[in-house]
Amino acid sequence: MDKRQDIKSRKDYKFFHEISTRWNDNDVRWHINNAIYYELFDTIINKMLLELRALDLHEGKTIFVAAETGCKYFEEIVFPDQVTAGLKIKHLGNSSVQYDIGLFKNQNQKTSARGHFVHVLVDKNNRRPVDIPTEIKKELKEYL
């Protein structure tokens, strides 16, 4: 399988967030541990949701939970690299959002890693899916 077709560039994304790597992000193989990539994905998603006021950490009655994740790695990221995370929404459903996230090392124009994340909006108490409110859906559509 040719992974080159999966590599994207910065122009393919609509929302960006700069993230510094940390010394403890490296593993014994001297690159960023795979679990850290998922933390970076989670960081940019929640940064966007907070900016859109689609996430209320204290008073909100709903939360987004992860239903599916995945990552493809193209080039190692190592501390002290700087990462620019790029995000776009690939699919917006009634209660779910599928994100496409690209991680760009330093000033690279091509993704070093690319992931997907599916969130489902659920009631905070019973964890049952609920429809994404119209006003939030309208904001999210800007990133399709």
Buried (B, 14 or more C-beta within 10 A) or exposed (E): EEEEEEBBEBEBBBBBBEBEBEEEBBEEEEBBBEEBBBEBBBBBBBBBBEEBEBBEEEEEEBBBEEBEBEBEBBBEBEBEBEBBBBBBBBEBBEBBBBBBBBBBBEEBEBBBBBBBBBBBBBEEEEEEBBEBEEEBBEBBEEBE
